[in-house]
Amino acid sequence: KRGSSGVRTVNVKNAATSVPEIVLYASETTARVGNWLIEPDGTAAGGFRIRYPDAGGPKLTEAFANPAHYFEKTFTAQAGVAYRLWMRGKDDAKSTNNDSAFVQFSGSVDSNGTPVFRIGTTSATMFNLEDCTGCGLSAWGWNDNLFGGLGPLIYFANSGTQTIRVQLREDGLAIDQIVLSPQTYLNNAPGAPKNDTTILPKSP
């Protein structure tokens, strides 16, 4: 992790304001492999969370092309639209050793159309629950795909069905909501970084 000093905030606006928000409930997986568990949680979206129990494992430095522990969810996206990735997570023990994951997609590209963060590669973007050194953790909280500031936007090469894969980086992390926002949450989080109670309606 790195400190948040000197962070630059960049506001982005999509011309396609009619593009729908994408809100996924993480427990409603289309694939689940390894130690990720779906558990009841009255504070989670839909009453369930998906969690990788804390086993005291080391923090991984790179995503796996063929991970042993991951879950996936499908959704529909539009090509050429800038999406901001947000996730709501909760750590096992208010510990920064339990607050991050690697995220990949089936058809993601950067703003130039170059494949990036693809499933089946070691390229991944990172979700980190704590947003700055010393910010602390408490219950549910939102963050994007950068430690401090706003992370890289997600684009897709083609319109249609896409797959998001979340794989292990640090154990002891639970997730309940995943948002890909083209407008409403493009520059602001859906909820608070700590002690959050925001439950968004999931996409159809």
Rosetta silent file (secondary structure, phi, psi, omega in degrees, C-alpha in Angstrom):
SEQUENCE: KRGSSGVRTVNVKNAATSVPEIVLYASETTARVGNWLIEPDGTAAGGFRIRYPDAGGPKLTEAFANPAHYFEKTFTAQAGVAYRLWMRGKDDAKSTNNDSAFVQFSGSVDSNGTPVFRIGTTSATMFNLEDCTGCGLSAWGWNDNLFGGLGPLIYFANSGTQTIRVQLREDGLAIDQIVLSPQTYLNNAPGAPKNDTTILPKSP
SCORE:     score description
SCORE:     0.000 S_00000001
   1 L     0.000  158.511  179.074    0.000    0.000    0.000 S_00000001
   2 L  -132.034  161.107 -179.779    1.038    3.578   -0.449 S_00000001
   3 L   -69.746  167.873 -175.874    0.132    6.854    1.206 S_00000001
   4 L  -104.360   11.154  179.877   -2.526    9.171   -0.166 S_00000001
   5 L   -69.043  141.470  178.252   -0.518   12.393   -0.243 S_00000001
   6 L    75.916   16.938 -179.535   -0.528   14.180   -3.567 S_00000001
   7 L   -70.495  135.214  179.312   -3.610   12.341   -4.830 S_00000001
   8 L  -105.504  129.821  176.956   -5.198   14.001   -7.845 S_00000001
   9 L   -96.315  128.148 -179.685   -8.969   13.875   -8.323 S_00000001
  10 L  -119.315  122.973  176.639  -10.141   13.728  -11.936 S_00000001
  11 L   -88.512  132.690 -178.590  -13.799   14.264  -12.829 S_00000001
  12 L  -122.431  140.360  175.307  -15.055   12.233  -15.770 S_00000001
  13 L  -128.722  132.029  174.800  -18.341   12.605  -17.645 S_00000001
  14 L   -91.053  139.364  177.067  -19.783   10.139  -20.129 S_00000001
  15 L   -69.653  -31.955 -176.918  -21.708   11.518  -23.070 S_00000001
  16 L   -84.354   78.384 -175.810  -24.012    8.486  -22.977 S_00000001
  17 L   -70.145  -14.680 -179.227  -26.040    9.511  -19.947 S_00000001
  18 L   -84.731   -3.713  179.767  -28.697    6.870  -20.746 S_00000001
  19 L   -67.059  127.179 -175.144  -26.298    4.001  -20.060 S_00000001
  20 L   -72.300  152.484  172.111  -27.671    2.112  -17.037 S_00000001
  21 L   -69.819  148.161  176.999  -25.868    1.667  -13.773 S_00000001
  22 E  -111.680  115.208  178.816  -24.596   -1.865  -13.089 S_00000001
  23 E  -124.523  117.032 -177.556  -25.223   -3.072   -9.531 S_00000001
  24 E  -113.532  139.419  170.942  -24.344   -6.680   -8.711 S_00000001
  25 E   -92.479  115.520 -169.215  -24.956   -8.613   -5.507 S_00000001
  26 L   -61.477  -29.142 -178.586  -21.716  -10.521   -5.052 S_00000001
  27 L   -70.041  -19.293 -178.229  -23.321  -13.523   -3.354 S_00000001
  28 L   -89.446   64.950 -172.201  -25.369  -14.251   -6.492 S_00000001
  29 L   -76.444  153.933  169.672  -22.430  -15.768   -8.317 S_00000001
  30 L   -99.232  -11.614  173.150  -22.442  -17.485  -11.687 S_00000001
  31 E  -156.616  141.910  179.283  -19.263  -19.358  -10.703 S_00000001
  32 E  -147.458  123.158 -173.769  -17.556  -19.974   -7.364 S_00000001
  33 E  -131.769  136.958  175.250  -14.308  -21.903   -6.913 S_00000001
  34 L    87.015 -140.153 -168.038  -12.186  -22.648   -3.851 S_00000001
  35 L   -92.465    6.169  175.916  -12.659  -21.182   -0.387 S_00000001
  36 L   -70.436  128.260 -176.708  -15.122  -18.358   -1.090 S_00000001
  37 E  -115.654  140.096  172.409  -18.229  -18.968    1.043 S_00000001
  38 E   -95.474  122.937 -172.201  -21.753  -17.579    0.696 S_00000001
  39 E  -130.206  145.766  173.460  -23.013  -16.719    4.179 S_00000001
  40 E   -64.844  140.434  177.479  -26.186  -15.189    5.661 S_00000001
  41 L  -157.222  110.646 -177.823  -25.711  -11.586    6.809 S_00000001
  42 L   -64.068  -16.824  179.185  -28.622   -9.362    7.771 S_00000001
  43 L   -94.803   -3.245 -175.751  -26.549   -6.252    7.041 S_00000001
  44 L   -95.682  159.141  176.988  -25.592   -7.358    3.513 S_00000001
  45 H   -60.954  127.173 -179.442  -27.354   -6.746    0.215 S_00000001
  46 H    72.879    4.250  178.364  -29.995   -9.416   -0.287 S_00000001
  47 H    82.610    8.175 -179.873  -29.213  -10.830    3.155 S_00000001
  48 E  -140.588  153.201  174.204  -26.046  -12.644    2.042 S_00000001
  49 E  -129.094  162.503  169.403  -22.349  -11.940    1.590 S_00000001
  50 E  -113.066  132.655 -171.240  -19.520  -13.830   -0.047 S_00000001
  51 E  -139.615  140.756  169.637  -16.437  -14.233    2.161 S_00000001
  52 E  -102.823  109.758 -174.830  -12.988  -15.759    2.061 S_00000001
  53 L   -59.949  147.876  178.027  -12.311  -16.740    5.712 S_00000001
  54 L   -69.659  116.692  178.681   -9.180  -15.456    7.403 S_00000001
  55 L  -117.824   10.412 -179.899   -6.611  -18.257    7.373 S_00000001
  56 L    71.009   21.708 -178.801   -3.557  -16.126    8.124 S_00000001
  57 L   -75.557  162.877 -179.649   -2.310  -16.470    4.572 S_00000001
  58 L   -75.419  155.849  173.335    0.197  -14.102    2.967 S_00000001
  59 L   -71.780  129.312  179.006   -0.789  -11.125    0.829 S_00000001
  60 L   -82.796  144.181 -176.719   -0.419  -12.049   -2.836 S_00000001
  61 L   -97.377  -13.438 -178.143    1.567   -9.676   -5.029 S_00000001
  62 L  -150.419  144.964  176.778    0.121  -10.709   -8.397 S_00000001
  63 L   -69.862  158.463  177.580   -3.102  -12.168   -9.692 S_00000001
  64 L   -99.080  142.921  172.646   -3.166  -15.716  -11.066 S_00000001
  65 L   -69.171  -33.217  178.184   -4.081  -16.584  -14.633 S_00000001
  66 L  -130.516   75.629 -174.196   -5.675  -19.769  -13.266 S_00000001
  67 L   -70.983  153.077  176.771   -6.540  -19.028   -9.623 S_00000001
  68 L   -87.042  -16.946 -175.999   -7.610  -21.702   -7.158 S_00000001
  69 L  -135.473  111.953  178.986   -9.957  -19.325   -5.320 S_00000001
  70 E  -162.910  165.864  167.517  -12.331  -16.966   -7.115 S_00000001
  71 E  -136.813  157.176 -177.184  -15.941  -16.091   -7.848 S_00000001
  72 E  -133.164  157.224  176.297  -17.573  -14.686  -10.958 S_00000001
  73 E  -147.453  137.116  177.042  -20.722  -12.806  -11.922 S_00000001
  74 E   -95.684  155.416  179.827  -22.068  -11.957  -15.384 S_00000001
  75 E  -159.792  172.152  179.036  -23.588   -8.627  -16.395 S_00000001
  76 E  -111.837  129.702 -179.581  -24.356   -6.546  -19.463 S_00000001
  77 E  -131.465  168.138  178.562  -22.186   -3.558  -20.404 S_00000001
  78 L  -113.321  140.089 -179.431  -21.788   -1.195  -23.340 S_00000001
  79 L   -67.450  146.914  173.382  -18.643   -0.768  -25.402 S_00000001
  80 L    76.686    3.923  179.997  -16.724    2.508  -25.283 S_00000001
  81 L   -99.836  136.653  176.846  -18.276    3.668  -22.009 S_00000001
  82 L   -83.475  119.308  178.396  -16.110    4.599  -19.029 S_00000001
  83 E  -110.467  138.630  172.487  -17.256    2.698  -15.927 S_00000001
  84 E   -96.695  126.520  178.780  -16.096    3.350  -12.376 S_00000001
  85 E   -89.128  125.459  172.312  -15.665    0.188  -10.324 S_00000001
  86 E  -127.866  146.579  173.912  -16.825    0.291   -6.694 S_00000001
  87 E  -137.343  146.937  175.068  -17.144   -2.573   -4.234 S_00000001
  88 E  -107.238  123.679 -176.147  -18.531   -2.764   -0.713 S_00000001
  89 E  -131.442  169.124  176.664  -16.502   -4.927    1.629 S_00000001
  90 E  -146.972  133.246 -178.476  -16.017   -5.871    5.241 S_00000001
  91 E   -90.957  161.317 -177.791  -12.887   -7.301    6.852 S_00000001
  92 L   -70.063  -36.828 -169.391  -12.812  -10.119    9.375 S_00000001
  93 L  -142.014   35.509 -176.545  -11.005   -8.348   12.193 S_00000001
  94 L    50.276   39.763 -175.793  -10.680   -4.606   11.415 S_00000001
  95 L  -119.060  136.199  176.087   -7.318   -5.533    9.979 S_00000001
  96 L   -74.070    1.373  170.888   -5.649   -4.200    6.851 S_00000001
  97 L   -86.997    1.180 -176.328   -4.428   -7.766    6.344 S_00000001
  98 L  -131.079   37.882 -168.466   -8.030   -8.651    5.417 S_00000001
  99 L  -138.751   25.319  179.859   -9.119   -5.930    3.016 S_00000001
 100 E  -146.409  157.248  178.980   -8.144   -6.442   -0.625 S_00000001
 101 E  -149.353  159.165  172.738   -8.854   -8.565   -3.696 S_00000001
 102 E   -93.878  141.898 -178.510   -7.852   -8.780   -7.351 S_00000001
 103 E  -126.778  133.569  178.555  -10.531   -8.001   -9.971 S_00000001
 104 E  -135.105  166.369 -179.035  -10.570   -9.073  -13.615 S_00000001
 105 E  -137.505  161.131 -178.775  -13.023   -9.026  -16.530 S_00000001
 106 L   -77.291  -33.462 -174.083  -13.673  -11.082  -19.639 S_00000001
 107 L  -134.497   29.313 -175.824  -13.559   -8.228  -22.149 S_00000001
 108 E   -76.184  147.293  176.356  -12.053   -5.168  -20.442 S_00000001
 109 E  -139.230  168.414  173.037   -9.830   -2.675  -22.243 S_00000001
 110 L   -89.616 -174.146 -175.710   -8.228    0.655  -21.450 S_00000001
 111 L   -65.284  -16.356  178.128   -9.250    3.986  -23.000 S_00000001
 112 L   -96.166   -0.056  179.970   -7.154    3.158  -26.089 S_00000001
 113 L    88.434    8.656  179.952   -8.818   -0.214  -26.624 S_00000001
 114 L   -84.712  130.140  179.712   -5.880   -2.278  -25.383 S_00000001
 115 E   -55.811  136.500 -179.169   -6.861   -5.414  -23.412 S_00000001
 116 L  -154.378  151.385  177.394   -6.253   -4.997  -19.672 S_00000001
 117 L    56.602   38.672 -173.454   -7.330   -6.688  -16.415 S_00000001
 118 E   -88.075  139.278  169.581   -8.371   -9.768  -18.390 S_00000001
 119 L   -58.258  139.040 -178.631   -9.503  -13.101  -16.963 S_00000001
 120 L    89.993    4.594  176.643   -6.929  -15.770  -17.827 S_00000001
 121 L  -128.070  177.938  174.951   -3.968  -13.402  -17.372 S_00000001
 122 L   -95.097    3.402  176.493   -1.991  -12.050  -14.418 S_00000001
 123 L   -81.198  127.729 -179.315   -3.198   -8.501  -15.155 S_00000001
 124 L  -152.591  153.509  168.620   -5.722   -7.320  -12.571 S_00000001
 125 E   -97.989  156.969 -170.292   -7.015   -4.185  -10.926 S_00000001
 126 E  -115.182  129.943  167.640   -7.095   -4.134   -7.126 S_00000001
 127 E   -92.431  128.833  177.455   -9.918   -3.476   -4.710 S_00000001
 128 E  -131.886  118.441 -172.873   -8.615   -2.198   -1.371 S_00000001
 129 L   -65.360  -48.157  177.237  -11.124   -1.463    1.378 S_00000001
 130 L   -75.338  129.855 -171.957   -8.994    0.973    3.391 S_00000001
 131 L   -92.945  -12.781  177.353   -8.487    4.092    1.265 S_00000001
 132 L  -157.401  158.750  178.240   -5.443    5.589    2.972 S_00000001
 133 L   -62.151  121.689 -179.826   -2.799    4.703    5.519 S_00000001
 134 L    88.263   -1.752  178.869   -4.386    5.107    8.955 S_00000001
 135 L   -64.277  -33.963  178.733   -7.953    5.583    7.643 S_00000001
 136 L    84.481  166.852 -177.748   -9.018    2.485    9.544 S_00000001
 137 L  -131.992  142.580  176.731  -11.745   -0.083    8.942 S_00000001
 138 L  -161.161  113.509  178.433  -15.135   -0.575   10.573 S_00000001
 139 L    56.952 -149.638 -178.082  -17.985   -2.777    9.351 S_00000001
 140 L   -72.191  147.172  176.025  -19.044   -2.335    5.706 S_00000001
 141 E  -156.902  153.880  179.902  -17.318    0.241    3.528 S_00000001
 142 E  -102.568  144.253  166.816  -17.017    1.292   -0.126 S_00000001
 143 E  -157.051  165.536  179.848  -13.891    1.848   -2.173 S_00000001
 144 L  -100.188 -152.697 -174.883  -12.837    1.730   -5.794 S_00000001
 145 L  -102.832   44.462  172.271   -9.835    0.113   -7.463 S_00000001
 146 L  -154.643  141.678  173.863   -7.073    2.316   -6.077 S_00000001
 147 L   -84.356   97.455 -177.132   -5.527    2.828   -2.637 S_00000001
 148 L    93.262  114.767  179.309   -5.994    6.598   -2.323 S_00000001
 149 L    82.592 -169.936 -179.723   -7.861    8.607   -4.960 S_00000001
 150 L   -96.521  136.183 -176.505   -9.835    7.288   -7.922 S_00000001
 151 L   -84.575 -177.863 -179.977   -8.602    4.221   -9.774 S_00000001
 152 L   -64.693  140.192  177.099   -8.447    3.423  -13.491 S_00000001
 153 L   -72.314  155.237 -179.456  -11.757    3.419  -15.352 S_00000001
 154 E  -108.298  128.663  175.435  -13.055    0.202  -16.861 S_00000001
 155 E  -120.896  162.928  178.093  -14.000    0.001  -20.552 S_00000001
 156 E  -128.712  140.872 -176.029  -15.236   -2.911  -22.645 S_00000001
 157 L   -70.539  -31.992 -176.545  -14.291   -3.794  -26.211 S_00000001
 158 L  -136.048  149.117  174.556  -17.757   -5.055  -27.120 S_00000001
 159 L   -77.722  149.973  178.116  -21.297   -4.483  -25.920 S_00000001
 160 E   125.510 -157.653 -175.351  -23.155   -7.384  -24.354 S_00000001
 161 E   -70.768  130.285  176.892  -22.553   -9.984  -21.674 S_00000001
 162 E  -125.160  162.257  176.291  -19.375   -9.593  -19.630 S_00000001
 163 E  -123.755  132.901  170.868  -17.931  -11.533  -16.702 S_00000001
 164 E  -104.795  135.953  175.903  -16.270  -10.081  -13.611 S_00000001
 165 E  -119.514  128.701  174.224  -13.913  -12.334  -11.632 S_00000001
 166 E  -111.861  122.914 -179.540  -12.820  -11.540   -8.071 S_00000001
 167 E  -123.805  161.670 -175.251   -9.886  -13.564   -6.835 S_00000001
 168 E   -58.417  133.570  163.761   -7.948  -13.827   -3.605 S_00000001
 169 L  -123.489  -50.886  172.551   -5.340  -11.212   -2.671 S_00000001
 170 L  -130.194  136.154  178.020   -5.787  -11.161    1.121 S_00000001
 171 L   -77.155  170.874 -179.520   -7.964  -13.605    3.051 S_00000001
 172 L    82.596   24.070 -177.452  -10.520  -12.511    5.645 S_00000001
 173 E  -116.907  134.721  172.411  -12.533  -10.302    3.252 S_00000001
 174 E  -113.307  146.992  179.700  -16.308  -10.264    2.672 S_00000001
 175 E  -134.637  140.281  175.652  -18.040   -8.525   -0.274 S_00000001
 176 E  -125.805  -27.719 -178.859  -21.725   -7.874   -0.857 S_00000001
 177 E  -133.925  140.889  175.781  -22.080   -5.271   -3.654 S_00000001
 178 E  -128.067  128.205 -177.300  -20.192   -4.546   -6.863 S_00000001
 179 E  -123.210  133.496  167.733  -20.966   -1.415   -8.891 S_00000001
 180 E  -119.097  106.884 -170.575  -19.853   -0.408  -12.369 S_00000001
 181 E  -110.075  124.567  174.838  -21.094    3.140  -12.756 S_00000001
 182 L   -90.570  -10.274 -173.973  -21.107    5.172  -15.989 S_00000001
 183 L  -149.611  -65.256 -170.407  -22.683    8.237  -14.417 S_00000001
 184 L   -58.067  -43.848 -177.228  -24.206    8.341  -10.922 S_00000001
 185 L  -115.169   29.326 -177.873  -21.129    7.127   -9.065 S_00000001
 186 L   -66.115  -34.968 -176.742  -18.514    7.992  -11.660 S_00000001
 187 L  -123.146    1.911  179.802  -16.789   10.490   -9.367 S_00000001
 188 L  -141.872  142.698 -179.082  -18.303    9.726   -5.950 S_00000001
 189 L   -66.605  149.307  176.512  -18.667    6.535   -3.930 S_00000001
 190 L   -65.438  -22.443 -177.874  -22.141    5.000   -3.503 S_00000001
 191 L  -156.895 -166.479 -174.892  -21.677    5.079    0.277 S_00000001
 192 L   -80.374  155.194  178.045  -19.314    5.651    3.178 S_00000001
 193 L   -75.638  -15.386  178.176  -15.840    4.103    3.527 S_00000001
 194 L  -143.962  152.695  175.020  -16.707    2.858    7.030 S_00000001
 195 L    51.131   41.478 -174.981  -19.856    1.884    8.948 S_00000001
 196 L   -85.884  145.373  177.561  -21.859    2.007    5.735 S_00000001
 197 L  -125.281   16.446 -175.624  -25.526    0.960    5.472 S_00000001
 198 L   -76.885  120.752  173.198  -26.107    1.679    1.764 S_00000001
 199 L  -117.790  112.997 -179.741  -27.972   -1.078   -0.077 S_00000001
 200 L   -89.543  147.458  173.984  -28.447   -0.317   -3.772 S_00000001
 201 L   -67.463  133.075 -176.990  -31.138   -2.004   -5.897 S_00000001
 202 L   -73.913  157.049  177.665  -29.480   -4.642   -8.031 S_00000001
 203 L   -65.605  148.969  178.053  -29.550   -4.536  -11.818 S_00000001
 204 L   -60.122    0.000    0.000  -32.316   -6.539  -13.506 S_00000001
